[in-house]
């Protein structure tokens, strides 16, 4: 009886990869939404202090997202390479 190539550990690794990739995509979308609200303006008068503070807070949120985006992207890519290598190993072992 022949087993499916997507059974056992490969299936679970693909599910984990899908979850990590979904997190990665959501973080990218979130960052792009934040960046769309960012303005390139110089606030000179005192009434613009509130708007300048809002822009600084927005830039800080965007910068805070950079580390989780990088980590989830590297994790998704690394896991995909590991899955491909494991799948090839299993295929050659069963050949």
Secondary structure as GFF3:
##gff-version 3
##sequence-region A 1 95
A	DSSP	alpha_helix	9	36	.	.	.	ID=ss1
A	DSSP	three_ten_helix	46	48	.	.	.	ID=ss2
A	DSSP	alpha_helix	49	94	.	.	.	ID=ss3
###
